[in-house]
Amino acid sequence: MKSTAFVPLSISDYEISAEQGFLPQDPCANLPDCPSLNQFGYELPKLLSAHTVRRFIDEQHHLLPSLPPSWRTEDFRAAMRILSFAGHAYVWEVPDQPVAKLPRQLAKPWYEVAQHLGRPPVLSYASYALDNWRRLDRTQPIQLDNIVLLQNFLGGLDEEWFVVVHIQIEREAGPGLAGLLRAMNGAATDQENEVWLGLTSLASAQTAMRDTLLRMKERCDPYVYYNRVRPYIHGWKNSPTLPNGLTYDGVDAYAGRPQQFRGETGAQSTIVPCLDAGLGIAHAPDPLTVYLLEMRDYMPPRHRAFLQALEKTTDHLGRPILSGYVRDRKSRNPDVWTAYCGCVDLLAQFRQIHIGYADSYIFRQHQAHESNPTAVGTGATPFMPYLQKHLDETKQAIVQ
């Protein structure tokens, strides 16, 4: 039955593509007319290894004197990437001795660029992964043997691999998101074959995403990740070593008051929330659901809008349009139901793999100091019990 409230969705309206998902076109590697900031980004791993990031920034009168009026969106994203790495390197240069105040020559441009992009001035997944890659060969596709990072903290194989695996998954999600919309639009217009074809495309993409995630341990060792990669991506909300947050000197909007922002985390990726919304996976309220809602503030605004549009797409009974449609046809068209169950099962598999990594890369590591806790994620929320709960709720969607 066609829903009277339905408006067909198109991923192109939300800065998403079937080819690259939430990834932009090849990100800007350098900022135009900003040689000092470009050079700082290039030198950051060496400065950080020498513990001279704070001294270097403190000696700069201007990292970015003013926002050039000629900047394109991709230039703002590049600036956000460099400034975000700079900000976290400044705070966490000595991980167990963070500073609680940013100097104005860093805080002010970071805030201004963040405002332009609609995100808070903190390192988020968009700057850490989505806008932080280049192809070694521009004529070849985005794949693990052809992508490297534009910006690192310390650098090294483990840090590089940890992020490029996420980037590859984002690219592989593109055809899946297009398939999900095809299935949802087919359900809204009562075209069972379109629903089946869309779900089949989604399952193919999810299989590729799962297989890429399974490769994480090939070149990213849990011990190295925990001790060399993770310390620099923490934020300053619910932080045991920055209990009051971080002061952004020179940012008038904050009036000298410390701010609390979450650290970078894969929970700021829009993929899994979109799959939950599109497939009609419901999660009963818990601390993780509250946290995940907060994570939307760190997503690019158009990606956040896409997720919200998926959640609002319901049938005449107020049910998620796709899951309601396939349930009503379980007996009449078992192929569609089977295709839907396959997508839900693949989402459960993805969550199961992630739980295993959270356990080995964080929970089982030895905590040397409280600035890098094992009981919470980089977003500063206790994760293990709730990850399992969300996995159980995903599986439950095809038991009923």
C-alpha positions, 0 to 999 in steps of 0.5 A, spaced: 500 500 500 502 506 498 503 511 503 500 518 502 505 522 506 511 519 502 516 523 498 521 519 494 528 520 497 535 521 493 542 520 496 544 526 491 540 531 495 544 529 501 552 530 499 552 522 498 553 518 492 552 511 490 559 510 488 563 513 494 557 513 500 559 519 505 566 520 502 567 527 498 570 527 492 578 527 493 579 531 499 583 537 498 590 536 500 593 543 501 590 549 503 590 555 498 595 561 500 596 558 507 603 555 507 604 556 514 598 551 516 600 547 510 607 546 513 605 545 520 600 539 518 606 536 514 611 537 520 606 535 525 608 527 526 615 530 527 613 535 532 609 531 536 614 525 537 619 531 539 614 534 544 614 540 541 607 542 538 605 546 544 612 550 543 611 551 536 604 553 536 605 558 542 610 561 538 606 563 532 602 569 532 597 567 527 596 560 524 590 562 520 589 570 520 582 570 517 578 566 513 579 567 505 573 569 502 575 565 496 575 558 500 570 553 497 567 548 501 573 543 500 578 548 503 574 549 509 574 541 510 581 541 509 582 547 514 578 543 519 582 537 518 589 540 519 586 545 525 583 539 528 589 535 528 593 541 531 588 542 537 588 535 539 596 534 538 596 541 543 592 538 548 594 531 548 602 532 546 603 529 553 597 524 554 597 523 561 599 531 562 593 534 557 593 542 557 586 545 559 586 551 555 588 553 547 591 559 545 587 564 541 591 563 535 589 556 534 582 556 538 579 562 534 580 559 527 578 552 529 572 555 532 570 559 525 572 554 521 567 549 525 562 554 525 562 554 517 561 547 517 556 546 522 560 542 527 563 543 534 571 545 534 573 538 536 576 532 532 570 528 529 570 522 524 569 527 518 576 530 519 579 524 521 576 519 516 571 522 511 576 528 509 583 525 510 585 521 504 588 521 497 589 516 492 596 514 490 594 513 483 588 518 481 586 513 475 585 507 480 579 506 485 578 508 492 581 501 495 586 499 501 592 498 496 591 505 493 589 510 499 593 513 504 592 519 509 593 526 508 594 527 515 597 523 521 598 524 529 605 520 530 604 516 523 606 509 522 603 503 519 598 501 525 595 508 525 594 509 517 591 502 517 586 503 522 583 509 519 584 507 511 580 501 513 574 505 515 575 509 509 574 503 505 568 501 508 565 508 507 566 507 500 563 500 500 557 503 503 555 507 497 552 502 493 548 499 499 545 506 501 543 507 494 540 500 494 537 501 501 533 507 498 531 503 492 528 498 497 524 504 501 522 507 494 519 500 492 516 499 498 512 506 498 510 505 491 508 497 492 513 495 487 516 488 490 521 487 485 524 494 486 524 492 494 528 485 492 533 488 488 534 494 492 535 489 498 540 485 494 544 491 492 544 493 500 546 486 502 552 485 497 555 492 499 554 490 507 558 483 505 564 488 502 563 492 508 564 486 513 570 483 509 573 489 510 572 490 517 575 483 518 582 485 515 583 490 521 588 486 525 592 485 518 596 491 520 593 494 526 596 491 532 591 492 538 597 494 543 600 499 538 593 502 537 591 503 544 598 506 546 600 510 540 593 511 536 588 512 541 591 517 546 590 523 541 583 522 539 580 523 546 575 529 547 574 533 553 567 531 555 567 526 561 574 526 561 577 524 568 584 528 566 580 534 563 574 534 568 572 541 566 573 541 559 577 545 555 577 553 554 578 556 547 582 563 548 579 568 544 572 565 542 567 570 544 561 566 543 564 561 549 566 567 553 571 564 557 567 558 559 570 551 558 567 547 553 566 539 553 566 536 546 566 528 545 572 525 542 573 522 535 569 515 534 566 511 529 560 512 532 560 519 528 559 515 522 552 515 519 552 508 516 550 504 521 545 509 524 542 509 517 542 502 516 538 501 523 533 507 520 532 504 513 531 497 516 527 499 522 531 496 527 529 499 534 533 500 540 530 501 547 533 507 551 539 506 554 546 510 555 548 508 548 542 510 545 542 517 548 550 518 546 549 516 539 543 521 538 549 526 541 554 523 536 549 526 530 551 533 532 558 531 530 556 529 523 556 533 517 549 537 517 547 534 510 549 527 512 545 528 519 539 530 515 539 524 511 539 520 517 533 524 520 529 523 513 530 516 513 527 515 520 521 520 518 519 515 512 514 511 515 507 507 512 500 509 513 500 505 520 506 509 522 511 503 521 518 504 518 516 503 511 521 498 509 520 493 515 513 494 515 512 492 507 516 486 508 513 483 514 506 484 511 509 480 505 512 474 509 508 469 506 506 471 499 513 473 497 518 470 502 524 472 497 523 479 499 523 477 506 529 473 506 532 478 502 531 483 508 533 478 513 539 477 510 541 485 510 539 485 518 543 479 519 549 482 515 548 488 520 548 484 526 555 480 523 558 487 523 556 489 530 559 482 532 565 484 529 566 491 532 564 488 539 570 483 538 575 489 536 572 493 542 574 488 547 581 486 544 583 493 542 581 497 548 577 493 554 583 488 554 589 493 554 593 495 560 591 502 562 597 506 564 594 512 566 587 515 567 587 519 560 586 513 556 581 509 560 579 502 558 572 502 560 570 507 556 570 509 548 574 515 545 567 518 546 567 517 553 561 512 554 562 505 557 560 501 551 561 494 552 554 492 555 550 496 551 554 494 544 551 487 546 544 490 547 544 493 540 547 487 537 541 483 541 536 488 538 538 487 531 537 480 531 531 480 534 528 484 528 527 478 524 525 473 530 518 477 531 
